[in-house]
Each structure stands twice: as structure tokens, then as C-alpha cells.
Amino acid sequence: MIPVTKPYLPKREKLSHYIDGIYQRSWLTNQGPLVEELTRRLEDYLGLDNLLLVANGTLALQIAYQAVEIAGGQERVAAITTPFSFIATTSSLRWENIEPTYVDIEPRGWCLDPLRVEEALGQRTFNRHILALVPVHVFGNACDVDALAAIAERYGLKLIYDGAHAFGVKYRGTSLLRYGDASTLSFHATKLFHTIEGGAITFRRKEHLERARRMINFGSSPAGGVEALGINAKMNEFQAAMGLCILDDIDEIMERRAEIWNRYRSGLQGVVEFQEINKECEINCSYFPVVFESERMLISVKSELEEAGMCPRRYFYPSLDILSGVPPHDAKANSRAVSERVLCLPIYPDMTTEDVRAVIDNICRVMK
Ligand SMILES: *Cc1c(COP(=O)(O)O)cnc(C)c1O
């Protein structure tokens, strides 16, 4: 069987070495030394400041909304977000009582379209107070960060990027995650870099980091006592140990993914459509999405591949504006058009070249 993705597992001995240390210290969680070490090493590797490790990528989003103060107030508030993403982008907003307001994506790059955001903010009247933009660097492709920053500035909105796919992605030579008031990461087992379950937030402002640091530990202040409402969203030492092992191998992981990505790209050129990558962006080759001319074609290719033991996945389907029951006139046409026809092909570091070849050949055969 060829799965769509497969968690990367580091050398067992290396992980055991870290676990020996955890046993010696009997320090399992609560800002332990391995969490501290991983924080510093990730800041260094990714070129970021103000990084906070948390229990998973969904809590990363929720804590980010709270820390930049778009959540937790009494008002009925909303955020503009994309309908073309994993459900957590939307559900994290709703969980924090922030109404997701969908604006359509760009038809070729698939990220939130700044022109439409501008249009929506200028024309529409909302029954809730819009406080933020929550765009997604979908499949690691960079949003139009300059245009979105200008809009956020003009309308006084907070800008929080769901960067769950953007680990190691560069924009004009530096980390894409440096844009916005905050960006979040997911370190779930299926992601490019993982800590089994886990995530992170990187903030532009130190004070947001400090607020979030207290929030993830029940609102406790460093001096003792509880100074604000908090929750438990801490990363533990075993998660950090896994992360430290994988970070040692990350360059090889990314190289192998890029190799597979390039094989798909040349093997499927002219057969299917690809996501158009932002010109300023160096992607991380974490996903290989392809678009068919119709949903019918997608379904027949998918079932043929499954017959042959290959398991591509329909990321992201359906378009989220369908799920939350917005009126039909408000359908996000670009998002729906991509959602209905996009398939993510298997890609993971130990996928063999023969398996990549077999996926390409099968697609070409069905498309003929
Ligand atoms: C994986 C993912 C998340 C959620 O991360 P978890 O670590 O699984 O909670 C959020 N947003 C996007 C776009 C994702 O792909």
C-alpha cells in the first residue's frame, strides 16, 4: 500500500538517548529542558523570534487568537478567512466564538484573495465586528503577504496566519512565518516536521509571546499565582524529544521530498494542472496537489489508483463554505472549483522512486 503520507520516524537509539535523560531528570512536562532546547533550535533553524511550543496546531490557533486579543471579549466578533483549508482553521475560530467569514481564494495559487478581501471590507455590512484576517499558506504556498498586511493596517485588523503547512518555507529569502501578528505551525505526525502531536506559534511582538506563555499554563504568572484566564496547552518532554531527533534529519527529509516533488512535476506536466506557486516563495515540497479538469475525472483516477493500492487524498474537500451552510448566492466559486477537482498525491521521505513512477504511470494511463 502507498499511503498519502507516512510519519517520519527517527533512529530509535537516538530517541532512546533523549528518553534516558527524561528518566534521569524525572521532568516530564511543564517547560522542561527539552522543550526549551527545541524552542531555541527551531527559532534558529526557521529564522524566527518569539516562538512558543504548544500541544498541537489547533490549540496554537486558539491561543494565537486569544493572545492578540481577538477572542475572549464579550462582543460578537468575526474574522475573514479562507474556505479552502483543513477544518481546524475554521473550527478553531468558532471554538473561540469568532465567526468565520469566508472570502474566496485566488483561482491559481489557492490562498485568500486580497482583492476580494478588500472588496468585502469595503462593500459589505457585517452583523459582527470584523477583528482579524486568518489566511492560510495552503500547501505551503505563500499568501500575498504584502497586500494582506496593507489591508490589515488600513482597516485596523489583526493578521494571524495559519502556517500549518509552511514549516521551512522561505519568502524573499527569509521565513514566511515572520509575516503577520502571529503565525501558527502544526507538528502533527503527518506533517513535514512533527513532534507526534504538537504545534507552535511565532509572534511579532514579545508581549504577545509572554501573554501566550502564561495562557498555555492555566494563566499562571511566573511569580506564582494566577493572573489571567488560561488553559492547558503545554508541549511535553517526550514530544520535544521526538522533535529534536527529527530536526537533526530535516535537511535530508526536505531533499528527498523535493526529489519526489520534481519527479511528479515533470512526469505529470501537461497531464494535470498544478498549484501556481507565488514567485517570491521557496516551498517545502510538503504536498503534491494536482487538479483534474472535472470531478468525474478525479473520481475515476482516484478509484483506479486505489485499486492499485495507492491512496491519494482529497485535500481539501469539501470547500468549507459548504459545511457551515452559507446561502448559495454566497458560494465561494474558486474554492469550490478547486476543492471538487484537487487530489493530493502520496509524498513522504521513504517513498521509493519506483512507487512515484507507478503513481505517475497510473494517472497517465487513466487520463489517456
Ligand atoms: C494540520 C492542520 C491544522 C491542525 O493541526 P493539528 O496539529 O492537527 O491540531 C490546522 N490547520 C491546517 C491548515 C492543518 O493542515
The ligand as an SDF file (V2000), in Angstrom:
LIG
                    3D

 15 15  0  0  0  0  0  0  0  0999 V2000
   -2.9400   20.0300   10.4090 C   0  0  0  0  0  0  0  0  0  0  0  0
   -3.5810   21.3750   10.2860 C   0  0  0  0  0  0  0  0  0  0  0  0
   -4.0720   22.0680   11.4110 C   0  0  0  0  0  0  0  0  0  0  0  0
   -4.2160   21.4350   12.7690 C   0  0  0  0  0  0  0  0  0  0  0  0
   -3.0800   20.9990   13.3600 O   0  0  0  0  0  0  0  0  0  0  0  0
   -3.1240   19.8440   14.4710 P   0  0  0  0  0  0  0  0  0  0  0  0
   -1.7110   19.8200   14.9540 O   0  0  0  0  0  0  0  0  0  0  0  0
   -3.5180   18.5880   13.7770 O   0  0  0  0  0  0  0  0  0  0  0  0
   -4.0800   20.2440   15.5240 O   0  0  0  0  0  0  0  0  0  0  0  0
   -4.5400   23.3640   11.2410 C   0  0  0  0  0  0  0  0  0  0  0  0
   -4.5660   23.9510   10.0200 N   0  0  0  0  0  0  0  0  0  0  0  0
   -4.1330   23.3120    8.9150 C   0  0  0  0  0  0  0  0  0  0  0  0
   -4.1810   24.0260    7.6060 C   0  0  0  0  0  0  0  0  0  0  0  0
   -3.6430   21.9940    9.0090 C   0  0  0  0  0  0  0  0  0  0  0  0
   -3.2720   21.3470    7.8980 O   0  0  0  0  0  0  0  0  0  0  0  0
  1  2  1  0
  2  3  1  0
  2 14  2  0
  3  4  1  0
  3 10  2  0
  4  5  1  0
  5  6  1  0
  6  7  2  0
  6  8  1  0
  6  9  1  0
 10 11  1  0
 11 12  2  0
 12 13  1  0
 12 14  1  0
 14 15  1  0
M  END
$$$$
